[in-house]
Amino acid sequence: MSNLYLAIFYSIISLFGSGLNNGIAKKYTKTIGPTKLIVYRNIFMVTALFIFLLLSIGSATFDIKYMIGAFLLSSFSYFGLFFFYKGLVIGKVGIVAPLSSSRIIISSLIGIILLNEVLTAWQFIIVCIIFIGTIIISINVGSIRQSAILDKKSGVNYAILAALVWGITFPFFSYFSQKLGVLLFALILESAVLFMSSMQTILSKEQIGANKKLVRRNLVGIILLGITGLIGSLFMNFGYETGQISITTAITGANPMVSTIYAMIVYKEKLCKQQTFAIFLIIGGIVALSLI
């Protein structure tokens, strides 16, 4: 199987994992809190990745120079998540989510300009179509009409910062996945996220220790978030390992499609015509990538 088809295959699996993760998280961010939820979720993910790495130790390259570089990159990439949540706290999902999705274009440009990625004209057009579909499915026109888009309280500044951080860091996941092996890099990535979210919790003067009753009451949700987060992260890095940066970023970045379908099924939210059109646009783009 060619690197292109492998990237599409791995990215679709990651798309479903991360999309379900976002959909499930909606319920638990309110009861546990977003930062603590990341801490609990990542304890599960880091433990699972450590076990996987031990079972396939020969697939990893333990080079301290690349391991330090991977940890620093992963720690910086966490700020994308931090800015995204900050945007959601003060702004509306219908504004913050679509703007943060512009990381797809930023990552594609970095891949082409700095990392010597080769895209055909048709592939670049289809990546743009998937990006447009992601914007359409995320955007809430009502939120834009009701908000002063240039006001700091709209969350636009944080959404743009999130897009920049994710857009700049994600392409280099390809480099470290190839140098260290996917499992080792994924372990470093999620360990860095665990470290940074723990530090953020401490600095915000929240109690980092687990509330046993709270954890027991939400244990199934935390485990589901750990499993879906693990699938999303691991297969995203398998996709990046192929060197197909733009295609991996475009498909994995379209995870709002899965979150929207999940919300329709579980939370009984209705799909509007705009979202239905966007789903066909994203699916059509993914199919087109596999045919050209």
Backbone as CSV, one residue per row, in Angstrom:
resi,resn,N_x,N_y,N_z,CA_x,CA_y,CA_z,C_x,C_y,C_z
1,MET,0.845,-1.193,0.000,0.000,0.000,0.000,0.886,1.252,0.000
2,SER,0.588,2.222,-0.855,1.399,3.437,-0.956,1.223,4.310,0.288
3,ASN,2.175,5.246,0.471,2.105,6.155,1.617,0.832,6.991,1.608
4,LEU,0.358,7.351,0.402,-0.873,8.138,0.305,-2.060,7.375,0.879
5,TYR,-2.221,6.120,0.453,-3.351,5.321,0.933,-3.221,4.990,2.417
6,LEU,-1.976,4.761,2.871,-1.763,4.520,4.300,-2.155,5.752,5.111
7,ALA,-1.751,6.935,4.616,-2.082,8.183,5.313,-3.594,8.372,5.398
8,ILE,-4.298,8.102,4.304,-5.766,8.230,4.295,-6.394,7.235,5.270
9,PHE,-5.916,5.987,5.237,-6.453,4.935,6.106,-6.248,5.285,7.582
10,TYR,-5.014,5.640,7.960,-4.720,5.980,9.353,-5.476,7.232,9.780
11,SER,-5.571,8.206,8.889,-6.223,9.480,9.228,-7.720,9.307,9.448
12,ILE,-8.344,8.413,8.681,-9.775,8.158,8.867,-10.030,7.542,10.239
13,ILE,-9.162,6.603,10.648,-9.300,5.999,11.983,-9.133,7.077,13.053
14,SER,-8.112,7.947,12.881,-7.882,9.042,13.824,-9.066,10.002,13.838
15,LEU,-9.626,10.261,12.656,-10.791,11.139,12.524,-11.942,10.668,13.409
16,PHE,-12.217,9.372,13.374,-13.307,8.819,14.179,-12.951,8.836,15.661
17,GLY,-11.700,8.507,15.995,-11.278,8.505,17.395,-11.373,9.886,18.021
18,SER,-10.785,10.882,17.369,-10.780,12.238,17.929,-12.163,12.878,17.870
19,GLY,-12.938,12.553,16.820,-14.295,13.087,16.718,-15.195,12.569,17.830
20,LEU,-15.109,11.269,18.101,-15.877,10.688,19.209,-15.411,11.250,20.542
21,ASN,-14.082,11.442,20.658,-13.518,11.998,21.892,-14.112,13.370,22.188
22,ASN,-14.171,14.219,21.172,-14.738,15.561,21.358,-16.222,15.512,21.692
23,GLY,-16.921,14.573,21.043,-18.349,14.433,21.306,-18.637,13.962,22.721
24,ILE,-17.869,12.979,23.180,-18.038,12.441,24.538,-17.653,13.484,25.582
25,ALA,-16.591,14.257,25.286,-16.063,15.224,26.251,-17.068,16.310,26.613
26,LYS,-18.009,16.576,25.710,-18.986,17.653,25.941,-19.682,17.499,27.295
27,LYS,-20.027,16.271,27.635,-20.742,16.004,28.884,-19.835,16.152,30.095
28,TYR,-18.596,15.668,29.982,-17.728,15.553,31.156,-16.923,16.815,31.452
29,THR,-16.779,17.717,30.476,-16.075,18.974,30.765,-16.848,19.801,31.791
30,LYS,-18.151,19.648,31.810,-18.977,20.414,32.747,-18.886,19.854,34.166
31,THR,-18.845,18.524,34.292,-18.846,17.906,35.622,-17.452,17.833,36.237
32,ILE,-16.419,17.669,35.415,-15.054,17.506,35.927,-14.221,18.768,35.709
33,GLY,-14.481,19.474,34.614,-13.666,20.632,34.240,-12.695,20.228,33.148
34,PRO,-12.477,21.093,32.140,-11.675,20.713,30.973,-10.235,20.321,31.285
35,THR,-9.555,21.089,32.156,-8.142,20.809,32.430,-7.976,19.513,33.201
36,LYS,-8.784,19.332,34.238,-8.715,18.096,35.020,-9.089,16.887,34.172
37,LEU,-10.044,17.083,33.280,-10.463,15.989,32.406,-9.297,15.537,31.523
38,ILE,-8.514,16.504,31.023,-7.330,16.171,30.226,-6.336,15.393,31.074
39,VAL,-6.157,15.804,32.336,-5.234,15.108,33.239,-5.652,13.652,33.411
40,TYR,-6.911,13.416,33.767,-7.402,12.055,34.001,-7.347,11.218,32.722
41,ARG,-7.772,11.817,31.610,-7.749,11.114,30.326,-6.334,10.710,29.951
42,ASN,-5.389,11.632,30.159,-4.026,11.367,29.733,-3.275,10.410,30.651
43,ILE,-3.691,10.298,31.896,-3.122,9.255,32.759,-3.405,7.891,32.141
44,PHE,-4.642,7.709,31.674,-5.019,6.450,31.010,-4.214,6.267,29.728
45,MET,-4.119,7.328,28.910,-3.452,7.227,27.612,-1.957,6.940,27.757
46,VAL,-1.304,7.632,28.680,0.137,7.433,28.887,0.414,6.017,29.379
47,THR,-0.426,5.515,30.287,-0.259,4.142,30.795,-0.399,3.127,29.660
48,ALA,-1.428,3.293,28.838,-1.662,2.368,27.721,-0.519,2.425,26.711
49,LEU,-0.062,3.633,26.371,1.025,3.780,25.407,2.329,3.190,25.933
50,PHE,2.568,3.316,27.231,3.772,2.738,27.845,3.752,1.209,27.719
51,ILE,2.581,0.615,27.947,2.442,-0.848,27.813,2.646,-1.267,26.362
52,PHE,2.033,-0.544,25.425,2.198,-0.847,23.989,3.667,-0.762,23.575
53,LEU,4.355,0.259,24.106,5.766,0.450,23.761,6.611,-0.704,24.285
54,LEU,6.320,-1.159,25.502,7.060,-2.293,26.069,6.858,-3.562,25.242
55,LEU,5.649,-3.712,24.685,5.336,-4.916,23.899,5.968,-4.884,22.509
56,SER,6.349,-3.682,22.059,6.979,-3.574,20.735,8.198,-2.658,20.822
57,ILE,9.049,-2.937,21.784,10.192,-2.082,22.086,11.135,-1.919,20.897
58,GLY,11.183,-2.927,20.029,12.087,-2.872,18.875,11.692,-1.846,17.833
59,SER,10.451,-1.329,17.911,9.982,-0.357,16.909,10.416,1.068,17.221
60,ALA,11.008,1.274,18.416,11.375,2.623,18.856,12.874,2.858,18.738
61,THR,13.236,4.111,18.515,14.636,4.529,18.485,14.853,5.512,19.626
62,PHE,15.587,5.089,20.653,15.773,5.913,21.843,16.989,6.822,21.673
63,ASP,16.758,7.940,21.011,17.797,8.940,20.791,17.451,10.157,21.650
64,ILE,18.280,10.429,22.661,17.960,11.455,23.655,17.765,12.834,23.027
65,LYS,18.535,13.130,21.977,18.428,14.432,21.307,17.031,14.609,20.707
66,TYR,16.558,13.586,19.992,15.234,13.671,19.375,14.129,13.586,20.431
67,MET,14.373,12.851,21.504,13.369,12.719,22.562,13.141,14.057,23.264
68,ILE,14.235,14.797,23.516,14.103,16.125,24.132,13.388,17.077,23.179
69,GLY,13.769,17.036,21.903,13.117,17.876,20.897,11.631,17.566,20.793
70,ALA,11.278,16.279,20.831,9.880,15.865,20.748,9.086,16.357,21.951
71,PHE,9.703,16.298,23.132,9.013,16.749,24.351,8.769,18.255,24.308
72,LEU,9.782,19.010,23.846,9.630,20.465,23.753,8.554,20.844,22.737
73,LEU,8.559,20.171,21.576,7.533,20.425,20.555,6.147,20.089,21.093
74,SER,6.024,18.946,21.757,4.739,18.499,22.292,4.229,19.446,23.375
75,SER,5.152,19.935,24.216,4.769,20.881,25.266,4.248,22.172,24.656
76,PHE,4.904,22.630,23.599,4.450,23.848,22.913,3.097,23.623,22.244
77,SER,2.899,22.431,21.661,1.630,22.143,20.975,0.451,22.148,21.948
78,TYR,0.728,21.891,23.238,-0.336,21.905,24.244,-1.007,23.273,24.327
79,PHE,-0.246,24.336,24.058,-0.817,25.673,24.153,-1.931,25.883,23.131
80,GLY,-1.917,25.098,22.047,-3.029,25.147,21.104,-4.324,24.752,21.800
81,LEU,-4.256,23.673,22.577,-5.416,23.200,23.336,-5.806,24.223,24.405
82,PHE,-4.784,24.792,25.068,-5.026,25.801,26.102,-5.754,27.021,25.525
83,PHE,-5.252,27.539,24.397,-5.873,28.711,23.772,-7.287,28.380,23.264
84,PHE,-7.454,27.156,22.756,-8.768,26.730,22.262,-9.791,26.754,23.394
85,TYR,-9.423,26.187,24.549,-10.325,26.183,25.703,-10.577,27.595,26.225
86,LYS,-9.534,28.430,26.215,-9.712,29.820,26.650,-10.715,30.530,25.747
87,GLY,-10.617,30.238,24.440,-11.557,30.820,23.500,-12.979,30.376,23.774
88,LEU,-13.148,29.096,24.099,-14.485,28.565,24.367,-15.076,29.117,25.662
89,VAL,-14.193,29.423,26.635,-14.659,29.943,27.923,-15.310,31.314,27.741
90,ILE,-14.687,32.173,26.913,-15.207,33.540,26.769,-16.014,33.752,25.492
91,GLY,-15.805,32.882,24.495,-16.496,33.048,23.209,-17.495,31.944,22.941
92,LYS,-17.923,31.852,21.689,-18.919,30.866,21.292,-18.290,29.824,20.375
93,VAL,-18.761,28.582,20.518,-18.236,27.478,19.724,-18.325,27.784,18.235
94,GLY,-19.431,28.419,17.823,-19.666,28.723,16.418,-18.665,29.691,15.820
95,ILE,-17.892,30.372,16.659,-16.839,31.264,16.171,-15.462,30.654,16.383
96,VAL,-15.229,30.141,17.591,-13.901,29.633,17.974,-13.514,28.387,17.187
97,ALA,-14.435,27.410,17.081,-14.111,26.138,16.425,-13.715,26.306,14.954
98,PRO,-14.513,27.006,14.136,-14.123,27.130,12.733,-12.822,27.898,12.518
99,LEU,-12.582,28.929,13.325,-11.338,29.684,13.177,-10.125,28.833,13.553
100,SER,-10.258,28.017,14.592,-9.140,27.158,15.000,-8.851,26.084,13.948
101,SER,-9.867,25.738,13.131,-9.689,24.733,12.080,-8.822,25.229,10.925
102,SER,-8.522,26.522,10.912,-7.644,27.049,9.863,-6.222,26.511,9.987
103,ARG,-5.959,25.751,11.056,-4.659,25.071,11.193,-4.402,24.143,10.013
104,ILE,-5.458,23.660,9.364,-5.314,22.750,8.226,-4.505,23.425,7.122
105,ILE,-4.843,24.662,6.797,-4.143,25.391,5.740,-2.726,25.754,6.176
106,ILE,-2.571,26.182,7.445,-1.247,26.550,7.956,-0.304,25.350,7.894
107,SER,-0.783,24.176,8.343,0.041,22.968,8.329,0.415,22.563,6.910
108,SER,-0.533,22.703,5.985,-0.263,22.344,4.592,0.832,23.228,4.006
109,LEU,0.754,24.517,4.276,1.753,25.441,3.756,3.134,25.167,4.348
110,ILE,3.183,24.864,5.650,4.465,24.551,6.290,5.042,23.264,5.718
111,GLY,4.168,22.266,5.520,4.615,20.994,4.943,5.221,21.182,3.562
112,ILE,4.583,22.021,2.750,5.053,22.245,1.374,6.316,23.113,1.350
113,ILE,6.323,24.187,2.138,7.420,25.161,2.076,8.654,24.701,2.856
114,LEU,8.459,24.209,4.085,9.589,23.898,4.948,9.998,22.428,4.971
115,LEU,9.035,21.542,4.754,9.328,20.113,4.905,9.340,19.364,3.580
116,ASN,9.354,20.126,2.496,9.496,19.553,1.146,8.418,18.531,0.798
117,GLU,7.219,18.739,1.318,6.106,17.855,0.955,5.676,18.166,-0.473
118,VAL,5.374,17.120,-1.213,4.948,17.294,-2.600,3.456,16.991,-2.711
119,LEU,2.692,18.000,-3.125,1.260,17.829,-3.367,0.964,18.172,-4.816
120,THR,0.123,17.359,-5.451,-0.337,17.734,-6.790,-1.354,18.864,-6.654
121,ALA,-1.626,19.537,-7.747,-2.598,20.638,-7.726,-3.971,20.142,-7.271
122,TRP,-4.363,18.947,-7.756,-5.658,18.384,-7.385,-5.714,18.041,-5.897
123,GLN,-4.623,17.485,-5.365,-4.588,17.156,-3.943,-4.738,18.407,-3.082
124,PHE,-4.055,19.489,-3.480,-4.159,20.737,-2.720,-5.577,21.299,-2.779
125,ILE,-6.215,21.215,-3.942,-7.597,21.690,-4.090,-8.532,20.887,-3.186
126,ILE,-8.337,19.554,-3.162,-9.208,18.695,-2.343,-8.984,18.943,-0.848
127,VAL,-7.722,19.168,-0.454,-7.428,19.534,0.937,-8.193,20.808,1.310
128,CYS,-8.215,21.773,0.405,-8.956,23.024,0.631,-10.459,22.765,0.734
129,ILE,-10.971,21.821,-0.077,-12.399,21.477,-0.028,-12.750,20.854,1.325
130,ILE,-11.893,19.945,1.823,-12.126,19.336,3.139,-12.092,20.418,4.220
131,PHE,-11.156,21.366,4.084,-11.057,22.478,5.034,-12.341,23.309,5.021
132,ILE,-12.861,23.602,3.832,-14.108,24.378,3.708,-15.264,23.617,4.357
133,GLY,-15.313,22.282,4.133,-16.339,21.455,4.754,-16.265,21.512,6.272
134,THR,-15.037,21.496,6.807,-14.835,21.562,8.257,-15.311,22.898,8.812
135,ILE,-15.029,23.975,8.069,-15.485,25.304,8.483,-17.012,25.362,8.490
136,ILE,-17.623,24.865,7.415,-19.086,24.933,7.274,-19.792,24.137,8.366
137,ILE,-19.250,22.951,8.685,-19.926,22.105,9.670,-19.777,22.654,11.091
138,SER,-18.710,23.436,11.317,-18.447,23.974,12.656,-19.118,25.311,12.903
139,ILE,-19.257,26.089,11.834,-19.635,27.493,12.016,-21.113,27.638,12.370
140,ASN,-21.380,28.570,13.232,-22.746,28.904,13.626,-22.986,30.361,13.229
141,VAL,-23.749,30.552,12.163,-23.971,31.894,11.625,-24.630,32.799,12.657
142,GLY,-25.513,32.213,13.453,-26.193,32.997,14.493,-25.223,33.563,15.511
143,SER,-24.197,32.756,15.864,-23.196,33.212,16.835,-22.431,34.403,16.295
144,ILE,-22.126,34.387,15.005,-21.374,35.487,14.391,-22.227,36.756,14.369
145,ARG,-23.515,36.601,14.033,-24.408,37.767,13.968,-24.585,38.414,15.337
146,GLN,-24.561,37.565,16.390,-24.820,38.074,17.733,-23.552,38.571,18.427
147,SER,-22.380,38.384,17.813,-21.127,38.751,18.464,-20.402,39.833,17.688
148,ALA,-19.695,40.667,18.422,-18.792,41.626,17.792,-17.509,40.858,17.497
149,ILE,-17.347,40.445,16.244,-16.295,39.491,15.882,-14.894,39.999,16.228
150,LEU,-14.701,41.319,16.219,-13.387,41.873,16.526,-13.200,42.173,18.008
151,ASP,-14.244,41.962,18.806,-14.162,42.168,20.246,-13.372,41.023,20.883
152,LYS,-12.534,41.351,21.861,-11.747,40.322,22.561,-12.643,39.276,23.222
153,LYS,-13.845,39.692,23.619,-14.764,38.775,24.291,-15.362,37.737,23.349
154,SER,-15.139,37.894,22.049,-15.668,36.920,21.087,-14.826,35.650,21.053
155,GLY,-13.604,35.702,21.619,-12.715,34.536,21.624,-11.918,34.371,20.352
156,VAL,-12.056,35.324,19.414,-11.369,35.233,18.125,-9.854,35.204,18.293
157,ASN,-9.337,36.058,19.204,-7.883,36.108,19.395,-7.319,34.768,19.853
158,TYR,-8.032,34.097,20.762,-7.576,32.793,21.245,-7.705,31.712,20.168
159,ALA,-8.770,31.804,19.368,-8.962,30.830,18.282,-7.835,30.928,17.255
160,ILE,-7.437,32.153,16.939,-6.347,32.364,15.981,-5.028,31.855,16.553
161,LEU,-4.800,32.106,17.849,-3.583,31.603,18.500,-3.554,30.074,18.497
162,ALA,-4.710,29.454,18.758,-4.793,27.987,18.735,-4.465,27.453,17.351
163,ALA,-5.030,28.101,16.322,-4.769,27.677,14.939,-3.286,27.799,14.597
164,LEU,-2.663,28.882,15.037,-1.240,29.101,14.762,-0.372,28.054,15.441
165,VAL,-0.641,27.800,16.734,0.165,26.818,17.478,0.008,25.431,16.875
166,TRP,-1.237,24.998,16.661,-1.477,23.672,16.074,-0.943,23.594,14.650
167,GLY,-1.187,24.659,13.888,-0.748,24.667,12.490,0.758,24.579,12.351
168,ILE,1.487,25.217,13.272,2.950,25.209,13.226,3.524,23.893,13.748
169,THR,2.936,23.350,14.813,3.533,22.167,15.466,3.164,20.842,14.791
170,PHE,1.930,20.686,14.343,1.482,19.397,13.816,2.333,18.867,12.657
171,PRO,2.778,19.707,11.706,3.589,19.166,10.611,4.880,18.480,11.082
172,PHE,5.449,18.966,12.195,6.705,18.404,12.679,6.509,17.093,13.446
173,PHE,5.237,16.728,13.698,4.958,15.406,14.256,5.455,14.331,13.292
174,SER,5.384,14.641,12.001,5.848,13.706,10.975,7.338,13.405,11.165
175,TYR,8.129,14.439,11.393,9.581,14.306,11.552,9.919,13.418,12.752
176,PHE,9.308,13.704,13.902,9.643,12.960,15.117,9.051,11.550,15.123
177,SER,7.905,11.347,14.458,7.352,9.999,14.332,8.286,9.105,13.524
178,GLN,8.908,9.687,12.499,9.850,8.937,11.671,11.160,8.675,12.404
179,LYS,11.631,9.641,13.186,12.917,9.512,13.877,12.843,8.583,15.088
180,LEU,11.753,8.674,15.852,11.646,7.934,17.109,10.775,6.689,17.022
181,GLY,9.930,6.623,16.011,8.920,5.579,15.959,7.620,6.127,16.510
182,VAL,6.512,5.699,15.955,5.203,6.274,16.303,4.869,6.088,17.779
183,LEU,5.089,4.891,18.322,4.696,4.621,19.709,5.475,5.469,20.701
184,LEU,6.791,5.580,20.494,7.603,6.376,21.412,7.232,7.849,21.324
185,PHE,7.053,8.364,20.092,6.681,9.772,19.967,5.301,10.027,20.562
186,ALA,4.350,9.128,20.320,2.999,9.298,20.881,3.052,9.311,22.407
187,LEU,3.908,8.454,22.998,4.062,8.429,24.452,4.631,9.755,24.954
188,ILE,5.647,10.276,24.261,6.237,11.560,24.643,5.207,12.681,24.494
189,LEU,4.463,12.663,23.393,3.441,13.683,23.125,2.400,13.726,24.236
190,GLU,1.825,12.583,24.559,0.761,12.552,25.564,1.296,12.760,26.974
191,SER,2.558,12.375,27.215,3.184,12.661,28.513,3.371,14.158,28.688
192,ALA,3.771,14.842,27.595,3.941,16.297,27.641,2.598,16.987,27.892
193,VAL,1.536,16.483,27.246,0.193,17.041,27.463,-0.239,16.828,28.920
194,LEU,0.057,15.646,29.469,-0.260,15.359,30.865,0.506,16.299,31.793
195,PHE,1.786,16.488,31.513,2.622,17.375,32.328,2.107,18.816,32.282
196,MET,1.836,19.302,31.075,1.404,20.691,30.913,0.016,20.937,31.522
197,SER,-0.898,19.988,31.349,-2.240,20.153,31.919,-2.187,20.084,33.449
198,SER,-1.273,19.261,33.988,-1.097,19.180,35.446,-0.562,20.503,35.979
199,MET,0.436,21.070,35.275,1.002,22.351,35.686,-0.049,23.454,35.616
200,GLN,-0.883,23.417,34.572,-1.930,24.427,34.429,-2.936,24.324,35.567
201,THR,-3.270,23.089,35.953,-4.207,22.867,37.056,-3.640,23.410,38.358
202,ILE,-2.344,23.151,38.604,-1.685,23.629,39.827,-1.619,25.158,39.844
203,LEU,-1.229,25.746,38.698,-1.091,27.203,38.623,-2.431,27.928,38.771
204,SER,-3.508,27.256,38.364,-4.842,27.855,38.523,-5.408,27.605,39.918
205,LYS,-4.544,27.013,40.780,-4.870,26.760,42.194,-6.036,25.794,42.379
206,GLU,-6.197,24.914,41.388,-7.181,23.840,41.542,-6.503,22.666,42.219
207,GLN,-7.287,21.867,42.908,-6.743,20.673,43.548,-6.528,19.605,42.483
208,ILE,-5.267,19.173,42.308,-4.971,18.218,41.238,-5.312,16.783,41.631
209,GLY,-5.359,16.528,42.928,-5.689,15.182,43.404,-7.092,14.780,42.995
210,ALA,-7.270,13.496,42.722,-8.553,12.999,42.239,-9.604,12.976,43.337
211,ASN,-10.768,13.485,43.026,-11.929,13.341,43.887,-12.503,11.954,43.619
212,LYS,-12.333,11.037,44.580,-12.664,9.633,44.342,-14.125,9.440,43.937
213,LYS,-15.031,10.150,44.603,-16.448,10.017,44.263,-16.718,10.513,42.848
214,LEU,-16.093,11.646,42.516,-16.273,12.229,41.188,-15.730,11.300,40.106
215,VAL,-14.544,10.739,40.342,-13.930,9.831,39.367,-14.751,8.558,39.219
216,ARG,-15.200,7.991,40.340,-16.012,6.761,40.276,-17.297,6.989,39.504
217,ARG,-17.901,8.161,39.736,-19.174,8.481,39.082,-18.999,8.668,37.580
218,ASN,-17.807,9.106,37.170,-17.566,9.388,35.753,-16.504,8.470,35.143
219,LEU,-16.245,7.337,35.803,-15.157,6.456,35.385,-15.336,5.932,33.964
220,VAL,-16.562,5.524,33.619,-16.817,5.006,32.266,-16.493,6.062,31.220
221,GLY,-16.917,7.295,31.484,-16.647,8.386,30.548,-15.160,8.669,30.406
222,ILE,-14.425,8.657,31.531,-12.982,8.912,31.501,-12.269,7.823,30.702
223,ILE,-12.678,6.563,30.904,-12.071,5.450,30.165,-12.372,5.571,28.670
224,LEU,-13.634,5.905,28.331,-14.000,6.096,26.919,-13.200,7.226,26.283
225,LEU,-13.013,8.303,27.039,-12.211,9.423,26.539,-10.754,9.007,26.348
226,GLY,-10.254,8.167,27.276,-8.891,7.660,27.152,-8.719,6.791,25.919
227,ILE,-9.684,5.911,25.674,-9.606,4.995,24.528,-9.718,5.757,23.211
228,THR,-10.731,6.621,23.107,-10.925,7.371,21.857,-9.790,8.371,21.624
229,GLY,-9.296,8.983,22.713,-8.159,9.891,22.595,-6.905,9.169,22.140
230,LEU,-6.722,7.945,22.643,-5.574,7.125,22.267,-5.635,6.768,20.781
231,ILE,-6.813,6.370,20.318,-6.993,6.038,18.897,-6.718,7.265,18.029
232,GLY,-7.276,8.407,18.434,-7.085,9.632,17.666,-5.629,10.043,17.578
233,SER,-4.933,10.020,18.708,-3.534,10.457,18.750,-2.601,9.478,18.039
234,LEU,-2.769,8.190,18.330,-1.857,7.172,17.787,-1.946,7.095,16.271
235,PHE,-3.158,7.046,15.749,-3.313,6.907,14.295,-3.038,8.217,13.559
236,MET,-3.193,9.353,14.239,-2.762,10.608,13.635,-1.252,10.564,13.392
237,ASN,-0.507,10.063,14.377,0.948,9.984,14.233,1.376,8.922,13.228
238,PHE,0.609,7.834,13.113,0.870,6.862,12.044,0.700,7.536,10.682
239,GLY,-0.330,8.404,10.595,-0.552,9.143,9.353,0.600,10.081,9.046
240,TYR,1.055,10.814,10.067,2.170,11.744,9.868,3.470,11.011,9.532
241,GLU,3.623,9.795,10.051,4.843,9.033,9.779,5.010,8.760,8.287
242,THR,3.914,8.709,7.540,3.989,8.450,6.096,4.573,9.637,5.325
243,GLY,4.647,10.806,5.970,5.151,11.999,5.300,4.080,12.791,4.572
244,GLN,2.832,12.285,4.583,1.717,12.980,3.914,1.097,13.973,4.904
245,ILE,1.783,15.092,5.103,1.412,16.043,6.155,0.069,16.717,5.878
246,SER,-0.092,17.265,4.690,-1.312,18.018,4.364,-2.553,17.131,4.395
247,ILE,-2.431,15.932,3.839,-3.573,15.017,3.760,-3.951,14.528,5.157
248,THR,-2.943,14.169,5.964,-3.207,13.728,7.336,-3.861,14.845,8.139
249,THR,-3.339,16.070,8.018,-3.894,17.203,8.765,-5.320,17.516,8.328
250,ALA,-5.570,17.469,7.029,-6.905,17.796,6.512,-7.944,16.799,7.002
251,ILE,-7.622,15.506,6.897,-8.613,14.479,7.280,-8.812,14.456,8.789
252,THR,-7.707,14.442,9.562,-7.854,14.404,11.020,-8.483,15.692,11.540
253,GLY,-8.212,16.812,10.861,-8.787,18.088,11.275,-10.276,18.205,11.016
254,ALA,-10.813,17.261,10.231,-12.253,17.276,9.925,-13.064,16.526,10.977
255,ASN,-12.465,16.284,12.163,-13.164,15.519,13.203,-14.477,16.140,13.680
256,PRO,-14.723,17.480,13.494,-16.047,18.002,13.865,-17.204,17.288,13.154
257,MET,-16.931,16.671,11.993,-17.968,15.918,11.291,-18.475,14.769,12.170
258,VAL,-17.539,14.019,12.758,-17.916,12.885,13.609,-18.583,13.378,14.888
259,SER,-18.051,14.470,15.465,-18.646,15.039,16.683,-20.085,15.486,16.434
260,THR,-20.332,16.034,15.240,-21.675,16.506,14.878,-22.641,15.334,14.741
261,ILE,-22.184,14.260,14.088,-23.024,13.065,13.930,-23.286,12.413,15.285
262,TYR,-22.252,12.386,16.141,-22.392,11.833,17.495,-23.451,12.622,18.278
263,ALA,-23.372,13.954,18.188,-24.337,14.803,18.897,-25.759,14.567,18.383
264,MET,-25.885,14.295,17.088,-27.194,14.015,16.502,-27.773,12.723,17.072
265,ILE,-26.913,11.692,17.210,-27.370,10.381,17.682,-27.601,10.362,19.189
266,VAL,-26.610,10.880,19.954,-26.643,10.769,21.419,-27.436,11.898,22.070
267,TYR,-27.174,13.148,21.633,-27.820,14.296,22.261,-29.080,14.737,21.523
268,LYS,-29.448,13.979,20.460,-30.655,14.250,19.675,-30.650,15.638,19.028
269,GLU,-29.443,16.136,18.732,-29.355,17.422,18.039,-29.665,17.211,16.558
270,LYS,-30.389,18.138,15.965,-30.785,18.004,14.565,-29.717,18.603,13.640
271,LEU,-29.505,17.915,12.516,-28.581,18.435,11.509,-29.312,19.446,10.641
272,CYS,-28.700,20.605,10.441,-29.282,21.568,9.514,-28.768,21.268,8.104
273,LYS,-29.335,21.922,7.111,-28.936,21.682,5.723,-27.458,22.008,5.510
274,GLN,-26.989,23.052,6.177,-25.586,23.469,6.086,-24.655,22.345,6.533
275,GLN,-24.986,21.683,7.661,-24.142,20.610,8.191,-24.205,19.365,7.317
276,THR,-25.394,19.059,6.794,-25.535,17.910,5.896,-24.683,18.107,4.646
277,PHE,-24.726,19.306,4.088,-23.910,19.630,2.907,-22.418,19.492,3.234
278,ALA,-22.019,19.975,4.418,-20.612,19.914,4.829,-20.136,18.470,4.976
279,ILE,-20.982,17.593,5.516,-20.623,16.177,5.676,-20.363,15.547,4.314
280,PHE,-21.241,15.820,3.344,-21.033,15.293,1.985,-19.759,15.866,1.363
281,LEU,-19.467,17.123,1.666,-18.270,17.774,1.143,-17.007,17.095,1.689
282,ILE,-16.989,16.837,2.990,-15.821,16.209,3.635,-15.645,14.782,3.157
283,ILE,-16.730,13.998,3.163,-16.659,12.598,2.719,-16.247,12.538,1.251
284,GLY,-16.842,13.418,0.435,-16.490,13.465,-0.985,-15.028,13.792,-1.184
285,GLY,-14.496,14.711,-0.368,-13.085,15.069,-0.457,-12.168,13.906,-0.121
286,ILE,-12.519,13.169,0.937,-11.708,12.012,1.358,-11.728,10.923,0.270
287,VAL,-12.915,10.672,-0.285,-13.028,9.674,-1.367,-12.219,10.120,-2.579
288,ALA,-12.313,11.412,-2.903,-11.569,11.937,-4.071,-10.069,11.785,-3.885
289,LEU,-9.573,11.993,-2.663,-8.142,11.835,-2.404,-7.668,10.416,-2.693
290,SER,-8.530,9.448,-2.404,-8.148,8.042,-2.597,-8.248,7.604,-4.050
291,LEU,-8.919,8.431,-4.900,-9.125,8.050,-6.299,-8.162,8.719,-7.267
292,ILE,-7.618,9.876,-6.889,-6.756,10.604,-7.830,-5.324,10.055,-7.837
